[in-house]
Amino acid sequence: MIRDTKLDPFTLEIVKDSLLSIGDEMFIALAKTSMSPIIYEVLDYASGLTDAKGQLLTQGNGVTGFIGMLSFMVKETLSKYGANGNLKPGDVLIINDPYGGGGSHLSDVGLVMPIFHEGELIAFSANKAHWTEVGGKDAGSFTNDSTDIFQEGLQFPCVKLYDGGKLNEGIVDMIKYNVRFPDLSLGDMWAQVAALKTGEKRVMEICDKYGQSTILSSITNLLDHGESISRKELNKLPKGTFYADSFVDTDGLGNGPFPIKVAVTITDSEFICDFRGSSPQVPGPMNCSYTGLVSAVRAIFLAVTNPEQDVNDGVFRPLKIIVDEKSIMSAERPAPVSNYFETLVGSLDLVWKALAPHLPDRLAAGHLMSICSVTLSGLHHDTNEPFLIVEPSVGGWGGASGQDGASGQFCISDGETYNVPVEVAETKYGVLVDEYSLRTNDGAGAGEFIGGRGVIRSYRALTDNQAATITFGRNKFNPWGTNGGREGSPNQFFVEKANGEVEGPFGFYARYPLQKNDVLKLVTGTGGGYGNPLKRPADKVAKDVRNGYYTVAEARELFGVDIDSATFNYMELDIRQ
């Protein structure tokens, strides 16, 4: 038996690190060869390896919200092709099924490659990347007013892009003639293929070096070790059942808000998240699939157990997720899902909110909790060629025990991703970036430790007839404070027209028309505060006022500190006693 293979700890560690480095190399290979800024600048993708059963072994991850989706993609591949022996060396499967195949929305396209050694299937390399375009009714493909999946773009139901190493030219032609930016979409697809082949090559090398039996035994050990660490960390958590409820602002069609809730039960052996009783799936595209829900809960599970742990499926063996069928968190075909990410992060936030009071050393107050997605299309002012901005936005995180919240960071489900730099945006797109600054005028997030600041990012249209589709969740419900901290501020955007008129604030808008010199002003939220604001040291309050985070009046009212606006000298008021 493979499990009986005797391995010394040094070999186990070398093989484990080799598998991790393969995931990292695949990740870098995809970024270095991709065509779209959403991939090579923002890092909106994930890549990694699974074992022959589809259990995740390692994942080089830009987007936290993809944790778990690769294994679902591989398991769908096994379900469709594995039982009949229809997988062979050189196969590459393409899949973006939102409902069962490791899906999120159609824009996130996955590729899967089986890896064979000496005729035996031993692993899979897989990746998922956000394509700039997959067709559909709107530029950028994901929109906030679709009413079914068919409006959102091309669907790839786990079909062979390569069959035994031979390219399926029909799929390439179908993509070429159904997307608005075929050079970008196909270029990203070839980059994904290159990353898969990199993974295959490296796995074959370590199999040749250490032997197939050693590698398979090491894989078993890696998964078991992940489970062991999680269970040790689980024992340190408070036991009991913890509750939270919230809302998804809208479905994008004007309906809502929609209630969502969770009961988190922690025992010595299980971490159970029960979302039953949340809203059924909705008419608009804020629905999330079950695989999206799983990835969301995995992210917060890591945060409360061991965030530095290497990710594999063994880590998540104690985790159990319960949800009603056809809920807003477990949508079924043909419900629209293009803005699934707002419900995904809302589901994650529920678990966070339920546990934050009980884990102050690990969980901060509420953060901006939205991808704050922006899709802006039009013609470039120099080339008269079409351009398309597709990007998330950064904002404020909540204060925590012992530290202020971080400013200008992506929400938790976006993970280690980045903005498109101003220089790249102004070169590639038909816009000027008029402003990119911290949001300093909302007076929100007061606490002993204050919430991090949101940002203001303003795009000035340089041509007529541009169109902006904006999805800013947490527009109606502010980031929550904890342990006596105050709420943060909402995400919102405005349009400052060339004639001086200002429209807004808005949270959601599909295809807002922009003319030359109109300014799209994106304003993201400040995080919630932690602790009683009256306990914040007076010298820090004076510094906050100097930085523009709070006014003199807010310092007096919220923090009980009287500050001289000219000298920033301060005096503590009696209410602080």
Helices and strands as residue ranges (DSSP letters): G 2-4, H 9-33, H 37-40, E 45-51, E 56-61, G 64-66, H 69-77, I 78-82, E 92-95, E 108-117, E 120-130, G 149-151, E 159-163, E 166-167, H 169-176, H 182-210, H 212-234, E 240-248, E 258-266, E 271-274, H 290-304, G 313-316, E 319-322, H 340-355, G 356-358, E 373-379, E 386-391, G 412-414, H 422-428, E 431-438, E 455-461, E 466-471, E 492-496, E 502-506, E 508-514, E 519-523, G 533-535, H 538-547, H 552-559, E 561-563, E 570-572, G 574-576
